[in-house]
Amino acid sequence: MNTSNEQGATFTEVELLLLSMEILSMVGLRLSLKQRYCLLLCVAVGAILAYRFTRNRPEVVRMKRAEGLRANSSQFTLEGKPFHILGGSIHYFRVPRAYWEDRLLKMKACGLNTLTTYVPWNMHEPERGVFNFEDQLDLEAYLRLAASLGLWVILRPGPYICAEWDLGGLPSWLLRDKNMKLRTTYPGFTDAVNSFFNHLIEKVVPHQYSKGGPIIAVQVENEYGSYAKDDEYMPFIKESLLSRGISELLLTSDNKEGLKLGGVKGALETINFQKFNPKDIKYLDEIQPHKPKMVMEYWSGWFDVWGDLHHVYPAEDMLPVVTEILKLNMSINLYMFHGGTNFGFMSGAFAVGMPAPKAMVTNYDYDAPLSEAGDYTTKYHLLRNVFSQYHAQPLTVLPPHQDRRAYQPVSIQQHLSLWVSLQFTDKAFKSERPVSMENLPVNNNNGQSYGYTLYETTITSEGTLNSKNNIRDRALVYVDKHFVGVLDYKTQELAVPYGKGKRTLSLLVENCGRVNYGKTLDEQRKGLVGDIELNKNPLRDFVIHSLDMKPGFVNRLEGTGHWISLRRQRPSFPGFFQAKLYVNSSPKDTFIKLPGWGKGVVFINGRNLGRYWSIGPQQTLYVPGPWLHRGNNQVTVFEEQETDGRIQFSSSPDYGMSVDVQ
């Protein structure tokens, strides 16, 4: 392994004090004795504080850049010397920016030398031609941080990333094209990829190894062998990277079956797995002899879906596999090293081998070595012992544990009916037939990407309401604002009760998350995707409201005078509920618990923490301390059907009853 770092100059506190005195002698000749003393004190204190702040940081890797990562023999080389990739995945878009450094320092302290991250297209280009690389999405800042901490980077820019992320990271506005063929050379898709890569890759190129940056390799697409609908697609993506200035080693990533179709000439193939099978390694060697072998995704745990159990992968099962991989002189990347959180509505859905998709939960803890909130786990400490054997020098000191607080429960003070909130949404859209949320004329004609959509029409009779399986994914049904029932993949018929005259039928449809893996990506339009029938007659003449619950909408709600005190009136559902969390000291991480609630979404100070659902397994939502402030913090909950009026807090998460990954 290449461990040769050029050491920079360092100073002790005594040396800094002497240096401060020398500075004083140069600038303080005309100062009084008292002024000199004050200046000396300020300079010395500042220098010592700076020293203490930086002394525990790992040394930044500095070396002459002549030859980057190469795969010309059975072992990787960097600058012509053997190099062992000890990697881990941390996604910047799943971790509060204030904690990026904490998580990367903990990665470094575990003995890893390489960070891998996906790039989520749907976050960076939320509307066609509108790009966002700021704040939480400042990829360049993330890359610079990794470099400053002495970590190399393998970048996985997609455009498809899977990642248990909505539509595998592809923007939903692509689906406005009824003929769209995602992940192919269909012109509507390649044109959009070219536009995105024009903006993305120009930001990435300066951070390549050859330019003095940390990026030593770039992945071409992601697990394409499991999709493989177009032989020309992978060469197109590869050329899209090369033509824009990507010059580092190219990789592909697939499971054993995907290796047969997922490669592209000029890129090193890597493998993904959890359970060790010598036949898989042998197969990789056969299709790619005399090349370095790498497990690009060694799955350190697994994801969870609503209505299922919490998956864990025991440390005693994981350690022997990691040890064996390293003994074979293979490189490894832990997916995930730290999973983080699917904040907002960004979690995907799983549909492989199932009659209907199952939505991913909000947490992405993944049972990874570093927990959702950045805690050390048993896996972390065991892995650190293993990886320390592959370093000539002792590993860096473990960064301190993040404090957490279980704040006192707070009571709901006021509520706002969903029906009242409609006046704060974009203008309603009228349509003779149902329209999917992606095709609504909202968000500058980019459609609605996430959240809920309300469809309303007039009915004049009772009878049987049949969804014809055209609801994506789940609808609360109301007649004149009275709850009738739920329609989803399992329940496709409801009885509409008797009533006189014209009545309003309302269907509040939730996009629970688009499928992120498998062959059905082109079919992920949400809302009402076809006709709904009453007594076998298709319903017509809809008024459609987009409820994507973006920050602007939530902020408009908070500023309105339409809220009603719970003391004056019993709440109606669905609705929004407000409480204030008072923080009297430096804010700390916490977890929200809602045991007396049903299903909905939580916002804190306007930020969408994500979905909760009483069916579990997840029973808490992570609240990052940096998203709170001293004094009153506004907590807004959108709840579909029930509440006990209290919001509770915990210092530890509850992910529900667990089951071992099979």
N, C-alpha and C positions, 0 to 999 in steps of 0.2 A: 504494500500500500504506500502511496506517495504521501509522506508526512513532512516534506521539507518546506517549512515556512521561513521566509526571511523575517527576522525579529526586528520590530521597530524599537526606538529608544524609549526607555522607561525611567521613572524617577521615584525615589523614596520621598517620604514626607519631609525628612531633614533636608534633602537636596532641594526640594521645592521651596523650603523656608530660606535657604541660602540664596537661591535664585531670586526670591522676592526681595531680599536685602540688596542684591546687586541692582535690580530694577530701581529700587528706591534711590540708590546712590546716583543713578543716572538722571532721574527726573526730579529729585527732591532737594537740590542744592540750595534753592532759594526759599524753602519752606521752614516754618518755625518747628521747634522740637515737637510740640504737640501735634502739628499737622503731619510731620513725618511719621510719628507713632501711629496715628490713625490710618495713614496711607499704607504703612507696612502691615498693619493688622488686616485691612481689607484685602490687600493683594495676597497675603499668606493664607487667609481663610478661604478665599476663592480658589486658590491653586490646590489646597488640600482637599476641598470638596470635589473639585474636578477629578483629582487623583482617585479619591475613594469611589466616585461614580464609575470610573472606567477601569479600575484595576481588576475587577472580576470578569470583565468582558473577555471572551476568547480572542486570541490574536487574529487579526484580519489576515487572510491568506494573501501574500504578495509574492509573485514569482514572475520571471520573464515569460512572456507569452509567445512561444514558438510553435508548439504543436498541442492541440487540444485533445479531447477524449477520442481515442481510436479503438477500433474493434478488428484489428488486422491479424490477431492470433487468438489463442484460447483464453487470453486474459486481456481486460481493458488496460490501456496505457494512457497516462496523462503526462505530457512532456517527455514521452518515450519511456517513462518508468511505470512499473506495474501499479494499477490503481483498482481498489476494491470499492464498489459503490455500496455504501451502507445508508440506505435512504428511508425516508418516511414522508407520508402525505399529510399536509395541512393546507386546507383551502382557505385562502384569505377572505373569501366571501361568506364563510361560515363562522368566522371568529371576529368579535369586535376589534376594530383597529387598535384600540387602546391596549389590547392584549396580544397583538402580533409578536411583539418582542419577547414577552414572557413565554409564549408557547415555543418560539424558535430557540430561546436560550435553554429551555427544558429539553428540546430535541438535541441540541448540541451536547448537553450534559449527559444524555443517554448514550452518547458514543456514535451518533449518526453524523455523517459528513455531507449528506445530500438531501435537499428539500425537493419534493415534487408537488406540483399544484396544477389543477385544471384551470381553464379560463371559461367562465359562463357567458356565452354569447347573449343569452336572453337578458342578462343583467346589464351588460355593457351597451347593448343596442335595444332598449325597451320599445322604441318606435323606429320604423325604418328611417335610416339617415340621422337619427338622434343618438349620439354616443356619450357615454358616461364613464370616465376613468378617474373620478375624483372620490375623495373621502374614503369610504369603506371599499371602494372599487379601484383604488389607486394602485394598480399592478406594479408600476415602476417603483413606487415607494416600497412595496413589499420585496421586490427584487433587490433594491439597494440595501434594505435592512438585512436580508439574507447574506449579502456580500459582506456587510460590515461585521457580521457575526461569524464569518469564516465558513459559511455553508455554500456548497455548490447547488445548482438548481437544474432539475429536469423539468422542462415546461411542456404541458399537455394542452395545446391551444384549441383542440377540437377540429372542426366546429362542433361536432357532437362529442359529449363527454360522459354520458350515462349518469354516474355519480348519485343515483337516487334523487335526481334533481328534475324539476318539471320539464318534460319533453326532452330529457337528456341534454338540457342547456340550449336547445334550439328555440328561437323566439316564436311565439304563437302567431305573430302576424304573417308568418310564412303560410299558414293554413288558410288565409283568406283566398288563396288561389285554389279553386276546387280541383284542379288537376295536379296539385303539388306532389312531387315525388322526392321526399327528403332523403338525404344521403345518397344521391345519385347525380349524374351529370345532366339532369333535367335543367334547362336554361334558367327557369325561375329560381332554382336553388343555387346554381353556380354563380349567377349574377349577384345574389345576396351575399354569398360567401366571399366573393371577390371584393365587394364593397366593405364588408366587415374586416377582412384581412388587410385591406389597404390602410385602415386605421390602427388595427391591432399590431401588425408586424412591424410597422415603423417605430412603434414604442418599444418593441422587444429587441430589435436588432442591436441597438447600442449596448445592451446588457449581455451580449454573448461573450463567451470566453475570449474569442479572438479580438474583441474590442475592449478587453479589460474587465468584463463583467462576470457574473457567476454562472451563466447558463452554459452547461457543458453538453447538453443534448436536448433535442426537441422531438416530441412524439407526433407521428403522422396519424391523425384521426384517433379512433379509439374502438378497439374490439370489433373491427369491421368484419372479421371472419364470421361473426354470429349474425350478421345482417346480409352482406354479400349479394346485393341486388344489381350491381353494375360493375363490370370488369374495368371500366375506364375511370371509375371514381377515385380509387386510391392514387393512381398516377396523377390525376388532376390535383388532388390535395397536396401531394408531394411537390409538384411543380409550382403550386401556389405559394408554398413556403420558400422554395429555392429562389424563385424569380423575384421575391421581395427582400432577399438578402439574408435568409437563414443559411448559415454556413457550418453550423456544428453538426455533430453526429445525429443522424435520424434513426428513430426507433419505431416499431409498432408493438402493440400489446394485445394478446388474445389468450383465451383459455385453450386447452388441448385441442378441442374440436375446431375452434376458430383458426388455429394455426394453419389449417389446410387451405384457407381462402383469404386470410386477413393480411398477408404480407404484401410488400411492394418492393420491386427491385431497387437496391440502393439504400435500404433501411434494415437495420438489425432487428430480427424478430425476438420478442421476449414473451414470457409465459405468465399466466395468472392462475393461482390455485390457493387452496387452504390445506387440504390433506395431501401428504407427500406420497407420490407414486413414482417409483424409479422408471417405470415405462414412459411416463410423460417426459422425463428428463432425457431419456434415451431417444425419444422421438424428436425432441428439439435438436439434439446433437446430430441426428441423421439428416434432417432437412437443412441444417446449417452447420456443417462440420468445420472444425478448426476456428470457431468463433467463440467469443465470451458468452457465457450463459447467465441470464438474469431473470429473476422472478420480479416482474414489474409491479404486480399486485399480489403480495402475500397477505391474504385477508386475515387481519388480526382479530376480527369479530364478525358481526353481521348486522344488517339493518332490521328494523321492526315495522310492522304494518298495524293499522288500527284493527282492533277486534281479535288480535292474536296474542301470543306471549312475547316476553322480552328475551331476545336471543343473547346467549353468552357463549364464549369460546374459552374453556378453561385454560388457565396458564400452563397447567401440567400437560395439556395436549399440544399447546403452541410451541413451547420451548424446545422439545426434541426436534420438531420440524425445522425451526430456525437454525438450530445447531447443525443439523444435517446439511442444510443448504449451504451454510458457511464452510463446513468441512469439505464440501465438494468444490470449493473455491468459486462458487457462484456469487454474483452480486444480488442484492435484495432490496426491495422497497416495501416497507410496511404500509399497507392500505387498510385502515387508516392508522397513522401514528396518533393523531388527535382529530376526532371527527367534528366537534363543534355542534352547531345548531342550524336547522332549516328555518331560519327566521321568516316571518311573513307567510306567504302562500306558496313557497318555492319547493316544497317537498314533492316528490314524484309519486308514481304508483307502479305496482308490480302486477304483471298479468301472465307471466310464463306458466303454462300448464294449469291455468285457472279458468273457470267459466266467465268470470268477471274480474276487473282490476281490483286490487286492494291498495288503498291509499297509504303512503308512508306517514309515519308519525312525525312530530315536529323536532324531537331531539335527533341528533346524529351522533350520539355517544359511541355507537358501534362496538361497545365493549373494548375500546382501543386502549393502548398503554397509558395514554393521557386522557382523562375523562372529559365529558362535555364541558365542565367548568374549569378544566385545566389541572385537575388533581392528579398526583402520582397514584399509580395502582400497583398491585402485586406484579402484574405483567411488566410494568415499567422497570421496577427494581431488578427483576430477574433478567430482563433484556440488557439492562445496563451492565450487569455482571458478565454477560456473554460478549457484548460488543467491546468491553474494556480490554479483552484479550487480543483485540485487533488494533490496538494503539500502543505505540512505543512510549508515550507519555501518559501520566495519570489524566483521567477525565476531569473536566471543569467541575467546580463545586455546584451542588444542586441549588438552583434558585429557590427563594423562600416560598412557602405555601401561601396562597391567596386567602385572606380572611373572608368569612361569610357571616351573615346575620339572619336569624329568624325574626323578622320584624313582627310586631304585635298585629293581630288581625285588624282589618279595617271594615267598616260597615258601608254598604251602598247608601249614598245620600239622595240620589235622584236618578230618574230614568227618562228615556225618550223612546217612544214607539217607533218601530221601523216605518210605519205608514207616515208618520210625521216627518221622519228624516228624508223622505223622498224629495222634498223640496230643495234639499241641499245637494242632490245628485245632478249630473248633466241632464239636459233636456231629454224627456222621454221620446222614444222612437216608436212610430206606428207602422205596423206591417200586417198585411193580410195573412201571411203564413208565419210560422215560427222561424226565427233566425238564430243561428248559433252565436255565442258570445264573440267569437273571433271575427264574425262578419257584421257586427254592429257598427254603425257610423260614429264611433266615439274615438277619443284619443287621436285626433287628427287623422281619422280614417285608418287607424291601425287596429281597430277592434278592441275588445276587452280581453285582457290576458288572464286575470285571476279574480278570485272572490266569488260573489253571488250575482245572479241575474234574476230579476223579477219579471215574470210574464203574466199579464192580466188580460182577460177577455170576459165578455158577457155571456151568461147562459140563461136559459128560460125553462129548464126542466131538471128533474132529478134523474138518477140512473147510474150507469157504470162508466167510470172514467178509466180509460185504457191508455197507458203510455206508449204502447207498441215498441217498448224498449228504446225509446228515443230520448230518454232523460240521461244527461251526463253531468253529474253522476248521481245526484240525490236531490229530491224536491220535497219541500214542505208545502202541503196543499191547503188552501183556505177558500171558504165560500163566505163572502161578505165579512172577511177578516176573522172568521171563526175557523179554528183548526179542524181539518178533516182527517188528515193522515199523511204518511210519507210514501213517496214512490221512489224506487231505486232499481238496481239490477235484479233483486230478488222479488220485490213487490211491484207488480206492473198494473194492478187493478185496484181501484178504490170505489166504494159506494158514495155517491153524492146524495146527501139527504134532500128530502122534499122541501120546497119553498115556493112562495108565490111570486109571480112577476119576474122581472129581470134581476139577476144577481151577478155579482162580480166573482169570477173564479180567478184565484191568484196561485201561481206556482213560483215559489222562491227556490231557484235551482242553484246548487253549489257545485263549482268545479273543485273536486276533492284532490286534484293533482293529476297531471297527465302522465301516462306511461312513459318511463324513461329507458326501457330496454325491451328488445324483442322486435318482431316484424310488423307491429301495428302502429308505428309512429305516425303514419299518414292519416290515421283514423281518430286522432285525438282532439277533434273539435268538441267543445263543451257547451253547456246550456241545453236548449231544446234543439236537437239535430234532425228532427222530422216531425211528422204530424202526431198530435195527441187527439184521441177520439172520445167523444161522449155518446154513449149508445150507438157506437160504430159510425158516428158521423164526425169527420175531421173538424176540429175547432178552428175558427178563423177570426181575423180582426183583433190582433194583439196590440196592447200597449206595453212597451218593454223598457225597463229601467236598469241601467248598469250600476251595480253596487260593488265596484272593485276595491272600495275602502282604502284608497290611497291616502297618504298623509294630509293632503289638502282637504279632502272630505272630512277626515277625522277632526282636523283643526277647525273647520267650519262648524261642525257639530258642537265642539266645545265652546265656541263663542256665541252660540245662539241662546235666546231667552226662552226656548220652548221646553226646557227640561222641567220635570215635575217632581216635587219631593215625594219620597215614598210614604211620608207621614200623611200626605193629602190624598193619595190615590194608590190603589193596588196596581202593580205593574202589568202591562200587557206584553204579550210575546208574539213574534220576536221583537227584541228591542235592545237599546243601548243602556248601559248602567255605569254610573260614575261614582268613584270614591277617591279619597285623597290619602296618600301614604306620606306621613311626615317623617323626615329623616333629620335627626338632630345632631349628627356628626358626619364624619367622612363616609360617603356611601359605600356600602359593601355589596358583593354579589349576594343574591338570594334566589329562592325558588317560590313561585306562586302555586298555591294549592286551591282547588275549587271543588271540594267534596260534595257540596250541595247544589252544584250546577250540572247542566246536561251537555250541551255542545255549543261551541262558539269560538271566538277569537279574542285575544287580549292585546290591548295597546297600552303602553306606558310612556307618558310624555310624547305621545304621537307616534311612537315606534311600534310596529307590529311585531309582537313576540312570537306569534304563531297560533295554531289551532290547539284547542283542548277538546277532549271527548271522553265522557264518563265510561265508555266501554273499554278504555285502555288499549294497550297495557300502560302507556304513559299517564302519570297522574300529577305531574308537576311541570311547570314551564320555567326555564332558566331566565333570570333577570340579571344582566351584567351590571355590576356596580357603576361603571362609567356612564351608563345610560340613566342613572339617577342623579339627583342633586340635593344639596342641603335644603331643608324646608319642605314645602308641599310638592308632591309628585302626583300628577294626574293619572289615575288608572281608569281606563274605559274598557268595558267588556261588552262585546256583542254576544248575546245569548239567544238561542233559538226557542227554548221551551220551558226552562225552570231555573229558579235560583233560591238560595236560602238567605240572600242578602249580605253574605260575608265573604271576604277575600282573605285567605290565610297565607302564611309564609313559612318557609322551612329553610334550614341551613343545609339540607341534603336532598338529593333528588329521589323521586320514587318512580321507577320505570316499570313497575308491575311485577307480577309473577314471572319467573325466568324459566327458560328451557335451554338445554345445550344445543348448539348448532349441529345439525345432522349432516 
